[in-house]
Amino acid sequence: MLGSETEINDILKGLNQSLLRNLNYKFQLYGYEKAIKKNIEKYKRLINVSEIIHCDSYITMSDKPSDILRSKKNSSMSLAIKSVTENTSDAVLSFGNTGALMSLSLLNIKTLKGIKRPAIASIWPNVKGESVVLDLGANTKLDSRYLIDNSILGASLASILFKIDNPSIGLLNVGKEENKGKEEIKLASDQLNELSRNLSMNFHGYVEGNDISLGRTNVVVTDGFTGNISLKTAEGTAKLFQSHLDDAFKSSILSKMGYFLSSLAMRSVKDRLDPRVHNCGILMGLNSLAVKCHGHSEYRGVSYAADIIFSLLDNNVNKKVSDYVSEMHNKLMN
Amino acid sequence: MLGSETEINDILKGLNQSLLRNLNYKFQLYGYEKAIKKNIEKYKRLINVSEIIHCDSYITMSDKPSDILRSKKNSSMSLAIKSVTENTSDAVLSFGNTGALMSLSLLNIKTLKGIKRPAIASIWPNVKGESVVLDLGANTKLDSRYLIDNSILGASLASILFKIDNPSIGLLNVGKEENKGKEEIKLASDQLNELSRNLSMNFHGYVEGNDISLGRTNVVVTDGFTGNISLKTAEGTAKLFQSHLDDAFKSSILSKMGYFLSSLAMRSVKDRLDPRVHNCGILMGLNSLAVKCHGHSEYRGVSYAADIIFSLLDNNVNKKVSDYVSEMHNKLMN
């Protein structure tokens, strides 16, 4: 789904690149037909598997959810989501307004039975590999019920993505001791401990902010307010590090030579930790897969997001998550 | 104030190093006399200006505030705080239990008139220099009154530390738009806007997590829960970057040579962003200065913390903050 014209080229380039690794997929591209046609010409693989659906209207970053539901029924985002509910496509990838995507998905794709609200999950690099962190901004209210749902959704996503049976779950808090933190978090922790005793859930306990990057658990669960600020803090820190590093390498002739010699290895670090690459948010808890990328995504970020979608679809993500959620909720009620 | 024996050497080495730059200060060292005497011998500058006060008891990391107030009246931390209230010292530097330091400071040093609870402020490196971020864990409850007090305290600290007249203040939120975030944050924003119109306060508006490292404002204000997680996320991200970088430089002979050539510049980046160096928390809103360092502080972190304390004392921090707070509160009431 392509809302604005400006970043279309990066989006098309990213999708085209992902097709190198994912041969059997097709695209429906929602947006301004002219702009898409102008840019898609140089991406031969993509042209061959794409259908362009022209949309006159699109949702802007400043549109409010209430306006969208009323007056933007034929926007690119609305039509793309409709295609999923009508089974003409399997997943939605959006580069637009997150709040609008949430509202439209909630209304049309709807949540899985037992799940009140979707959560946004992201895949974070850590020293051991990667972990799933959620919620990153869907629900900014701190609520123990959301935290438990997020744990269930996060665990099911991690088990599919990382191909592990029983992913460990950490609840983000300001300390590891049982008496730390807010009431809602303590309540969620008690209930998750109960679930771990009775069900096949692997609740590790509290984790702190630094544990995310240390890879202490496969899943880190938090509310959308804390998660959003934590994610953006990490992005900012990565940029700060990058900026100091660039300055350092320019600081003398010796260090310039040093950079030249180690540039290949340096580039691999940049790519692995670049927030522009790891920027996609997976809307969890819906009946179908919806993924959100930054509006200003670089092609590598787009390609990474498409790879994740294909990997999840290959692994039958909708059915697996739905089965896992209903299993957990059934056991919870017994 | 030295609680446990294990890190004493790093603490003494750090204090000794800070004396190179701060010639006119004296120390009272609270802790096990034997352990201090054994380690202090090699630090000649420090020996000459230190008085060792032997303490039999110390507060552990697992002691609860309620127990401390009852049964640890002669602990190293209690006695060090007492020395400030009795004016035999000007500031407290602690490497111990943060909760205990908060409780004992609140009870003995007491808060400035108009300030309900102290906040923990930290100095964060950013792409433009440094900023003050608070609260980092003193008050985990989200309360608009705390956010406004934190803004006043943060601005007064930034004006002293960075020698600027009217530091800009950002309120940490999940978006820059006015309708974003929780009720308490919106309420605080409204009141800060009001203060900016009527008083000499420089409220910038909402900032997001990445704006901290980008140095968007001189002061970033948040609640203690979010601030603590944000700080630790940044620490974790810095460690992750460092760990990938170390691996990258070891990955080939070329990159090893590259590292050798650029090692001086690289070390400067590490030092500037090392969370072990920038780990001190300044307790703001008390009648006297109290500073908290990690229990496992490296000597460079200790030396950095001591430098900050001396700089604040040289600038008459207690009087300046107290004047600023009472000026703001007086105007608030009119």
Chai-1 contact restraints between the chains, C-beta under 6 A:
chainA,res_idxA,chainB,res_idxB,connection_type,confidence,min_distance_angstrom,max_distance_angstrom,comment,restraint_id
A,V127,B,L240,contact,1.0,0.0,6.0,A-B,restraint_1
A,V127,B,S243,contact,1.0,0.0,6.0,A-B,restraint_2
A,G137,B,V174,contact,1.0,0.0,6.0,A-B,restraint_3
A,V174,B,G137,contact,1.0,0.0,6.0,A-B,restraint_4
A,V174,B,F225,contact,1.0,0.0,6.0,A-B,restraint_5
A,V174,B,N228,contact,1.0,0.0,6.0,A-B,restraint_6
A,E208,B,K232,contact,1.0,0.0,6.0,A-B,restraint_7
A,G209,B,I229,contact,1.0,0.0,6.0,A-B,restraint_8
A,G209,B,K232,contact,1.0,0.0,6.0,A-B,restraint_9
A,G209,B,T233,contact,1.0,0.0,6.0,A-B,restraint_10
A,N210,B,K232,contact,1.0,0.0,6.0,A-B,restraint_11
A,N210,B,E235,contact,1.0,0.0,6.0,A-B,restraint_12
A,N210,B,G236,contact,1.0,0.0,6.0,A-B,restraint_13
A,I212,B,G236,contact,1.0,0.0,6.0,A-B,restraint_14
A,S213,B,G236,contact,1.0,0.0,6.0,A-B,restraint_15
A,S213,B,T237,contact,1.0,0.0,6.0,A-B,restraint_16
A,S213,B,L240,contact,1.0,0.0,6.0,A-B,restraint_17
A,L214,B,G236,contact,1.0,0.0,6.0,A-B,restraint_18
A,F225,B,V174,contact,1.0,0.0,6.0,A-B,restraint_19
A,T226,B,T226,contact,1.0,0.0,6.0,A-B,restraint_20
A,T226,B,I229,contact,1.0,0.0,6.0,A-B,restraint_21
A,N228,B,V174,contact,1.0,0.0,6.0,A-B,restraint_22
A,I229,B,G209,contact,1.0,0.0,6.0,A-B,restraint_23
A,I229,B,T226,contact,1.0,0.0,6.0,A-B,restraint_24
A,I229,B,S230,contact,1.0,0.0,6.0,A-B,restraint_25
A,S230,B,I229,contact,1.0,0.0,6.0,A-B,restraint_26
A,S230,B,T233,contact,1.0,0.0,6.0,A-B,restraint_27
A,K232,B,E208,contact,1.0,0.0,6.0,A-B,restraint_28
A,K232,B,G209,contact,1.0,0.0,6.0,A-B,restraint_29
A,K232,B,N210,contact,1.0,0.0,6.0,A-B,restraint_30
A,T233,B,G209,contact,1.0,0.0,6.0,A-B,restraint_31
A,T233,B,S230,contact,1.0,0.0,6.0,A-B,restraint_32
A,T233,B,T233,contact,1.0,0.0,6.0,A-B,restraint_33
A,T233,B,A234,contact,1.0,0.0,6.0,A-B,restraint_34
A,A234,B,T233,contact,1.0,0.0,6.0,A-B,restraint_35
A,A234,B,T237,contact,1.0,0.0,6.0,A-B,restraint_36
A,E235,B,N210,contact,1.0,0.0,6.0,A-B,restraint_37
A,G236,B,N210,contact,1.0,0.0,6.0,A-B,restraint_38
A,G236,B,I212,contact,1.0,0.0,6.0,A-B,restraint_39
A,G236,B,S213,contact,1.0,0.0,6.0,A-B,restraint_40
A,G236,B,L214,contact,1.0,0.0,6.0,A-B,restraint_41
A,T237,B,S213,contact,1.0,0.0,6.0,A-B,restraint_42
A,T237,B,A234,contact,1.0,0.0,6.0,A-B,restraint_43
A,T237,B,T237,contact,1.0,0.0,6.0,A-B,restraint_44
A,T237,B,A238,contact,1.0,0.0,6.0,A-B,restraint_45
A,A238,B,T237,contact,1.0,0.0,6.0,A-B,restraint_46
A,L240,B,V127,contact,1.0,0.0,6.0,A-B,restraint_47
A,L240,B,S213,contact,1.0,0.0,6.0,A-B,restraint_48
A,F241,B,F241,contact,1.0,0.0,6.0,A-B,restraint_49
A,S243,B,V127,contact,1.0,0.0,6.0,A-B,restraint_50
A,H244,B,V269,contact,1.0,0.0,6.0,A-B,restraint_51
A,L245,B,V269,contact,1.0,0.0,6.0,A-B,restraint_52
A,A248,B,A265,contact,1.0,0.0,6.0,A-B,restraint_53
A,A248,B,V269,contact,1.0,0.0,6.0,A-B,restraint_54
A,S251,B,A265,contact,1.0,0.0,6.0,A-B,restraint_55
A,L254,B,L261,contact,1.0,0.0,6.0,A-B,restraint_56
A,S255,B,S262,contact,1.0,0.0,6.0,A-B,restraint_57
A,S255,B,A265,contact,1.0,0.0,6.0,A-B,restraint_58
A,M257,B,L261,contact,1.0,0.0,6.0,A-B,restraint_59
A,G258,B,G258,contact,1.0,0.0,6.0,A-B,restraint_60
A,G258,B,L261,contact,1.0,0.0,6.0,A-B,restraint_61
A,G258,B,S262,contact,1.0,0.0,6.0,A-B,restraint_62
A,L261,B,L254,contact,1.0,0.0,6.0,A-B,restraint_63
A,L261,B,M257,contact,1.0,0.0,6.0,A-B,restraint_64
A,L261,B,G258,contact,1.0,0.0,6.0,A-B,restraint_65
A,S262,B,S255,contact,1.0,0.0,6.0,A-B,restraint_66
A,S262,B,G258,contact,1.0,0.0,6.0,A-B,restraint_67
A,A265,B,A248,contact,1.0,0.0,6.0,A-B,restraint_68
A,A265,B,S251,contact,1.0,0.0,6.0,A-B,restraint_69
A,A265,B,S255,contact,1.0,0.0,6.0,A-B,restraint_70
A,V269,B,H244,contact,1.0,0.0,6.0,A-B,restraint_71
A,V269,B,L245,contact,1.0,0.0,6.0,A-B,restraint_72
A,V269,B,A248,contact,1.0,0.0,6.0,A-B,restraint_73
